[in-house]
Amino acid sequence: MAVLSFDALAARVRGLAPRAGSTTVVAVDGPAGSGKTTLAARLAARLDDAPVVHMDDLYPGWDGLAHAAAAVASEVLRPLAEGRPARYRRWDWHADRWAGRVDVPAAPFLVVEGCGSGSTPGAPYLALLLWVEAPHDVRQERGFDRDGDGFRPHWERWARQEAVLFAAERTRERADLRIDTASPVPHDPSREVVATSGV
């Protein structure tokens, strides 16, 4: 277990060879409420404001985790690797339907964050896979605070999908770095993370 600054993490990413064409891709995966979105934003800011693809935009509703895990590879990562424009369909959660396509800008770095971002269909294109975790109760509280009561009836439904996907994909075991966002180890969360493996 070690405290790692975001600057040091960004330096590690900069030292990696790109595996999606000329783009170095970092996946930030882990269960709901673990802190992936916040971590991804802080890392992207230190990678020349790298674009961030949010898996939330690719899930076709509350039962769409497996779909999105495949879609991010076929619509974003593989096109980048083949030198083609990367575009993905965005899900409108309020209208409960697809709502057009989003272009992913060409850039030296790309951060993909969300449940399923590190799944095996996209694994060949990832330079670094981060697994972000926190205890169940902490994650649940964060999820409800973030998404309000709208998430409450779907929490267990989503958690079951996560459990199936993560077990089949062995995402946590394959991660290059595991990060505990609820660690009691003294650190400044705005500048540092606590890595439990892969340092």
N, C-alpha and C positions, 0 to 999 in steps of 0.2 A: 504494500500500500504506500502510495506516495502522492504528494501534492505536486501538481503539474500546472504551470501557468498556460493561459491561452496562447501567449506569445511563443512558448516552447512547443506547444502542440502545433501551431501554425508553421513553425520552423521545420518540424518533423514532416508535415505535409509537403512543404516546399522541396524537401529533399527526396521525395518519392517520384518515381517515373510514372508518367501518365499511362493509363491502360484503356482509355476511351478516346482513341485518336490522340489529339494533342491536349486533351483535357484531363486533369487530375481530379478524380471524383472521390469524395468522402461520403460515406453513408453513416447516418446517425440513427441507429435502430434501438428498439427497446419497447417495453409495454407502455400503455397509456398513462399519462401523468408523471412519467419519470423525469421529464425536463429536457426532452430532445429539442423542441423548438427553440427554447432559450439558448441552449448550448450551441445549436447550429448557427443562430444569429450572431453570437459572440465570436464563434470561430470564423464565419464568413467575413465579418468586419475586419479580421486580421489577415484575410486572404484577398486583399485588394477589393473588398466589398463583392465577393464572389456571389453569383446568383444562387438562390436557394430554391429547390423544388420541394414543395410540401406534399407529402403523401396524402394528406387530408383532401387535396384537390383531385386525387385520382380514385378514391374509394367511391364506388357507385352505391352509396347508402350504407346502412349499418351492417349489411352482410357482405360487404365488398372487399374485405381485406385480402383474400387470396387473389382476386382479380387484379387489384392494384399492384401486388408484388410482382406479377408477371408483366403488367402494363408498363411499369417504370423501366423495365429492361427493353421491351419491344418498341416503346414510343420515345424514350429519352436516351438510354445508355447505348443501345446498339446503333442507332443512327449516328450518334457522336463518334463512335468507334469506326464507323464506315464513312465518315466525312460528309454525312447528310444532315440537313436541318432537323433539329429535335423539336417535336411539338407533341403535346399531350392533351387529351380531352379533359376538361375541368368539370367536376360535378358541382351542381348548384344544390346545396343542402336545403335551402328554403323552398325551392321549387320542386325538389326531389326528381331532378332530371339532369342530363348532360347540358352544358351551357357553353358550347364553343370550344375552341382550342387555344392553347397558350404556347407561344414560342419560347424556347429556352435559348437565351443568347449565347453565342460562342464566347468562351472565356477560358483562360488558363486553368481555372479551378471551378468546381461545381460541388455544392453541398446538397445532398438529398437526405431529407429528414422525415422520419415517421415510421410507424409500425410497418414492417415488411420491406423497408428500404434496403436492407442487407440480405435479402433472400437470394437463393442460389441462381435464379435466372439472370440476375444482374451481377453476380459475384465476379465473373471474369473481367469486368470493366472497372471494378473498384480498386483504388489505390490503398484505401484505408477503411476499415469497418470499425466503427465505435459502437459499443453496447452501453446504453444508459439505463440505470436501474435505481430503484428506491423501494422501500417496504410498501406492501399492498395498501395499508391504511393511509399512508402519506400520499401515495399516488391517487387514491380515490378522492381524498379531500381536495387535492390540487385540481383533479378533473372536474369535480362539481363546482369549485370556485371559478374555474376558467369558463366552463360551458353552461353553467347554471343547471336548472332542473331539467333542461332538455336532454342532458346526458344521463341523468339518473336511471331512467327505466332501461337504458341500453347498456349500462356498465357491464353487467355479467354476461350479456349476450356477446359483447365485444371481447371480453376477457376470454371467453371460451374459444373464439376464433384465434386469438393470440396464442393461447396455449397449444392449440393444434398446429398452427403454423410454425411457432418457434421450436416445438419438439421435432417436427418433421425436418425443419431446415437446420436445426442445431445452431441457430444464429448466435446465441451467447457463447457457445463453445468455439465458434469460428472467428469471433471478434478479435481484432488486433489489440484492442484496448477496451477494458471495462471500466466504467465510471459510475461512482456512487454519488448521486446528487443529494442524498440525505445523510452523508457521513458526518459523524461527530468530530472527525479530525479537524482541527482549527485551519481555516482557509478563508479567503475572500472569494465568494462565488462569482462576483462580477469580473474577477481577473484570473481565477484558478479553479481547477477541478481536482477531485480526489480519485486517482486511478487505483483500482484494486488488482489489476493485472496488466501485463503488456508494457510496462514502463522500461 
